[in-house]
């Protein structure tokens, strides 16, 4: 590895370009916002391991006691612990000999600095975003199922992460939500909320995909509730639109709705495909706010940097590198590496409904 063919531009622009793209990816104007960045907080792991311990019924009320009296001791709820090694994540892009020649020509003929910087750092956003995409896919799969298994969509070693969801907090539907004439999705929601309230929890948000929402909207029971809400007492019940359905759902259940509609693209042997990480038809009831951590660790290369390679850090945990090689031909690479993993920790407060499975 050797330093970039354009060291002066790298020295001047690499850091601000990385910072700019991190701001774009985390910004509210990002057309594909990342749920994992909203629902986790970054936590550094010295050991390179992740672990989480959750406790059922964590909070109970304090007692009023007489002055000078002993303080009552309360028993703790059951605990569960999960953990493992933080995996390494990496992606690389390259500028070939012709592209490098084009940049050299642009400089030689007096091209604008904006043109040069755009072409030289063209892959920087892609390698940073690639890290976000991986963590988003893992988070959404794990959040909806309790287990994130990434294998067929991956080049290299796959991973399996078990967040330790409680079996008693996993529900099916009384009647499949895809059976519009007989299903009652709101009754299923009430049943799960009752369980949560009995556990001392109060879900505030319902996360669901379009499959579940569409079946909810098309169910006769929900149409009846919608017709009453708009004063339609006729025999023909209208189907609400998405916005009206979400508003009615919130009014009845008291839950905010987050619609998860996300595809993750991946590439194997030059072929690009995509998958939806959210388990189809899954509804997750959870508290509002942060639900876990984005756990990260230092890379070996951070402790032993390679001569000639330019490094910048993106969003605390992503190492972005720029360097060139001359074998088998001249090329300049931009890559990103991290050891990172999104982890759900509040598992005692998370309840799931598989609307495609009848409750056993």
C-alpha positions in Angstrom: 0.0 0.0 0.0 1.1 3.5 -0.8 -0.2 7.0 -0.2 -2.8 8.5 -2.5 -1.7 9.8 -5.8 -3.2 13.1 -4.7 -1.8 13.6 -1.1 -2.4 17.4 -1.0 -6.1 17.0 -1.8 -6.4 14.1 0.7 -4.8 16.2 3.4 -7.1 19.1 2.8 -10.4 17.4 2.0 -10.5 13.9 3.4 -11.6 14.9 6.9 -14.3 17.5 5.9 -15.7 15.2 3.3 -16.1 12.3 5.8 -17.7 14.7 8.3 -20.1 16.1 5.7 -21.3 12.6 4.7 -21.8 11.6 8.3 -24.0 14.6 8.8 -26.0 13.8 5.7 -26.5 10.2 6.7 -27.7 11.2 10.2 -29.6 14.2 9.1 -33.4 14.6 9.1 -33.4 15.2 5.3 -31.9 11.7 4.6 -34.6 10.0 2.4 -33.8 6.7 4.1 -33.5 7.5 7.8 -31.8 4.9 9.9 -33.9 3.5 12.7 -30.9 1.9 14.5 -29.3 5.4 14.9 -32.5 6.7 16.5 -33.1 3.8 18.9 -29.6 3.1 20.1 -26.8 5.0 21.8 -23.2 4.4 21.0 -21.2 2.4 23.6 -17.5 1.7 23.4 -16.4 -1.8 24.4 -12.9 -2.1 25.7 -13.0 -5.9 25.5 -14.4 -6.2 22.0 -17.5 -8.1 23.4 -21.1 -7.0 23.7 -23.3 -8.0 26.5 -26.7 -7.0 27.9 -28.5 -7.8 31.1 -32.2 -7.2 31.4 -34.4 -7.5 34.5 -38.1 -8.2 34.6 -40.2 -5.8 36.7 -37.2 -3.6 37.2 -39.1 -0.8 38.9 -41.5 -1.1 41.8 -42.8 1.8 43.9 -41.1 2.8 47.1 -43.0 2.6 50.4 -43.9 5.3 52.8 -42.2 4.5 56.1 -42.1 6.0 59.6 -39.1 8.1 60.6 -36.3 6.0 62.1 -37.9 2.8 60.7 -35.9 0.3 58.5 -36.2 0.6 54.8 -38.1 -2.3 53.2 -36.1 -4.6 50.9 -37.6 -5.7 47.6 -36.8 -8.8 45.7 -35.5 -8.5 42.1 -37.2 -9.8 39.1 -35.8 -12.6 36.9 -32.7 -11.6 34.9 -31.4 -12.7 31.5 -28.0 -12.1 30.0 -26.9 -12.3 26.4 -23.6 -11.5 24.8 -20.9 -12.3 22.3 -18.0 -11.0 20.2 -18.5 -7.8 18.3 -18.2 -8.6 14.6 -16.0 -6.8 12.0 -17.7 -5.0 9.2 -16.0 -3.9 6.0 -16.6 -2.6 2.5 -14.2 -1.3 -0.2 -14.5 0.7 -3.5 -11.7 1.6 -6.0 -10.8 4.0 -8.7 -9.2 2.3 -11.7 -6.3 3.4 -13.8 -8.5 5.2 -16.3 -10.4 7.1 -13.6 -7.1 8.2 -11.9 -5.8 9.4 -15.3 -9.0 11.4 -15.8 -8.5 13.1 -12.4 -4.8 13.9 -13.3 -6.0 15.3 -16.6 -8.6 17.5 -14.8 -5.9 18.9 -12.6 -3.5 19.5 -15.6 -6.1 21.4 -17.6 -7.0 23.6 -14.6 -10.3 22.0 -13.6 -12.1 23.4 -10.6 -11.3 22.1 -7.2 -14.9 21.0 -6.8 -14.7 18.7 -9.8 -11.4 17.2 -8.6 -12.7 16.6 -5.0 -16.0 15.1 -6.3 -14.2 12.6 -8.4 -11.4 11.8 -6.0 -13.8 11.2 -3.0 -16.6 9.8 -5.0 -16.7 6.5 -3.0 -16.3 8.0 0.5 -20.1 8.3 1.1 -20.7 4.8 -0.2 -18.3 3.1 2.1 -19.6 5.0 5.1 -23.2 4.4 4.2 -22.4 0.7 3.7 -21.6 0.4 7.4 -25.0 2.1 8.3 -26.8 -0.3 5.9 -25.3 -3.4 7.5 -26.2 -2.2 11.0 -29.7 -1.2 9.9 -30.4 -4.6 8.4 -29.1 -6.4 11.5 -31.1 -4.1 13.8 -34.4 -4.4 11.9 -34.1 -8.2 11.7 -33.2 -8.5 15.3 -35.8 -6.0 16.5 -38.6 -7.7 14.7 -37.6 -11.3 15.4 -35.5 -11.2 18.5 -32.7 -12.9 16.6 -30.7 -11.4 13.8 -29.1 -14.0 11.5 -27.2 -12.6 8.5 -25.8 -15.4 6.2 -27.0 -15.6 2.6 -26.8 -11.8 2.2 -23.2 -11.7 3.3 -19.8 -12.3 1.7 -17.5 -13.8 4.4 -18.5 -15.0 7.8 -22.2 -14.7 8.7 -23.4 -13.9 12.1 -26.3 -14.9 14.4 -27.2 -12.6 17.3 -29.8 -13.6 19.8 -31.2 -10.6 21.8 -32.9 -12.9 24.3 -36.5 -11.9 23.8 -38.8 -13.4 26.4 -40.8 -16.3 25.1 -43.8 -15.2 27.1 -43.8 -11.8 25.4 -44.0 -13.3 21.9 -47.6 -13.6 20.6 -49.4 -14.8 17.6 -52.8 -13.6 16.3 -56.1 -15.0 17.5 -57.0 -15.1 13.9 -54.6 -14.5 11.0 -54.7 -10.8 10.1 -54.9 -11.8 6.5 -58.4 -13.2 7.1 -60.3 -9.9 6.7 -63.8 -11.1 7.5 -62.9 -12.7 10.9 -59.6 -11.2 12.1 -59.7 -8.5 14.9 -56.3 -6.9 15.0 -57.2 -4.4 17.7 -58.3 -7.2 20.0 -54.8 -8.8 19.5 -53.2 -5.4 20.3 -55.3 -5.1 23.5 -54.4 -8.6 24.6 -50.7 -7.9 24.3 -51.1 -4.5 26.0 -52.9 -6.2 28.9 -50.0 -8.6 29.3 -47.5 -5.7 29.2 -49.5 -3.7 31.8 -49.6 -6.8 34.0 -45.8 -6.9 33.8 -45.6 -3.3 34.9 -44.8 -2.0 31.4 -46.5 0.6 29.2 -45.7 0.3 25.5 -45.9 3.6 23.7 -45.0 2.7 20.1 -46.1 0.1 17.7 -43.6 -0.8 15.0 -45.1 -2.6 12.0 -44.6 -3.2 8.2 -46.9 -2.4 5.3 -48.1 -6.1 5.2 -49.4 -5.9 8.8 -50.9 -2.4 8.3 -52.7 -3.3 5.0 -54.3 -6.4 6.7 -55.3 -4.2 9.7 -56.9 -1.7 7.3 -58.8 -4.3 5.4 -60.2 -6.2 8.4 -63.9 -5.9 8.8 -63.5 -5.2 12.5 -61.3 -2.3 11.9 -63.5 -1.0 9.1 -66.4 -1.0 11.5 -64.5 1.1 14.0 -63.5 3.5 11.2 -67.1 3.8 9.9 -68.3 4.7 13.4 -65.5 7.3 13.8 -66.7 9.1 10.6 -70.4 8.7 11.3 -71.0 6.1 8.6 -73.7 3.8 9.9 -74.6 2.2 6.5 -74.1 -1.4 5.6 -71.1 -0.7 3.3 -68.0 0.0 5.4 -65.3 2.1 3.7 -61.7 1.1 3.9 -59.6 3.9 5.5 -56.5 5.3 3.8 -53.2 4.8 5.5 -53.1 8.2 7.3 -56.7 7.8 8.5 -55.9 4.2 9.6 -52.8 5.3 11.6 -54.7 8.1 13.2 -57.6 5.8 14.3 -55.2 3.2 15.5 -53.4 5.7 17.7 -56.7 7.1 19.0 -58.0 3.6 20.0 -54.8 2.1 21.3 -52.9 5.1 22.5 -49.8 3.9 20.6 -47.7 5.9 18.2 -47.1 4.1 14.9 -43.8 3.7 13.1 -44.2 2.1 9.7 -41.1 0.1 8.8 -40.6 -0.1 5.0 -37.0 -0.7 4.3 -34.9 -2.7 1.8 -31.2 -3.4 2.2 -29.1 -3.9 -1.0 -26.2 -6.3 -1.0 -23.7 -7.5 -3.6 -22.3 -10.9 -4.1 -20.0 -11.7 -7.1 -20.9 -8.4 -8.7 -24.6 -9.1 -8.6 -26.7 -6.6 -6.6 -29.8 -7.9 -4.8 -32.0 -6.7 -2.0 -33.9 -8.1 1.0 -36.4 -6.7 3.6 -34.9 -7.3 7.0 -38.2 -6.7 8.9 -40.0 -10.0 9.5 -43.1 -9.7 7.3 -46.3 -9.2 9.3 -44.5 -8.6 12.6 -45.8 -6.0 15.1 -43.5 -4.9 17.9 -44.8 -3.0 20.9 -42.0 -1.1 22.7 -41.4 1.9 24.9 -40.5 5.2 23.3 -37.0 6.4 23.0 -33.7 4.5 23.1 -34.0 0.7 23.2 -30.4 -0.4 23.2 -26.8 0.3 22.2 -24.6 0.5 19.1 -21.7 -1.3 20.7 -18.3 -0.8 19.0 -14.6 -1.7 19.6 -11.3 -0.6 18.3 -9.8 -2.2 15.2 -6.4 -3.8 15.1 -5.4 -1.3 12.4 -6.2 1.6 14.7 -3.5 0.4 17.0 -1.1 -0.5 14.2 -1.7 2.0 11.3 -0.2 1.0 7.9 2.4 3.4 6.4 1.1 5.4 3.5 -2.5 4.9 4.3 -4.6 8.0 5.1 -7.2 7.4 7.9 -10.2 9.3 9.1 -12.9 8.4 11.7 -16.6 8.6 10.8 -19.2 8.8 13.5 -16.8 7.6 16.2 -16.7 3.9 15.2 -16.1 3.7 11.4 -12.5 3.8 10.2 -12.3 5.2 6.6 -9.0 4.6 4.7 -7.6 5.9 1.4 -4.5 4.4 -0.3 -3.2 3.2 -3.7 -1.6 0.0 -5.0 0.1 -0.9 -8.3 -0.7 -4.6 -8.5 -2.1 -5.9 -10.7 -2.5 -2.4 -12.0 -2.6 1.1 -10.6 -5.6 1.7 -8.5 -6.7 3.9 -5.6 -9.0 2.4 -2.8 -11.4 3.8 -0.3 -12.6 1.4 2.3 -14.3 1.5 5.7 -14.0 -0.9 8.6 -15.6 -1.2 12.0 -16.3 -3.5 14.8 -19.9 -2.6 15.6 -23.2 -4.2 16.4 -26.6 -2.8 17.3 -27.9 -4.5 20.5 -31.4 -4.4 22.0 -31.2 -4.2 25.8 -34.7 -3.4 27.0 -36.0 -6.8 26.0 -38.2 -7.1 29.1 -40.3 -4.2 27.7 -40.6 -5.5 24.2 -43.7 -7.5 23.0 -44.1 -9.0 19.5 -47.1 -10.2 17.5 -46.6 -12.5 14.5 -49.8 -11.7 12.6 -49.0 -14.6 10.1 -49.2 -17.2 12.9 -52.2 -18.3 15.0 -51.5 -18.1 18.7 -50.8 -21.6 20.0 
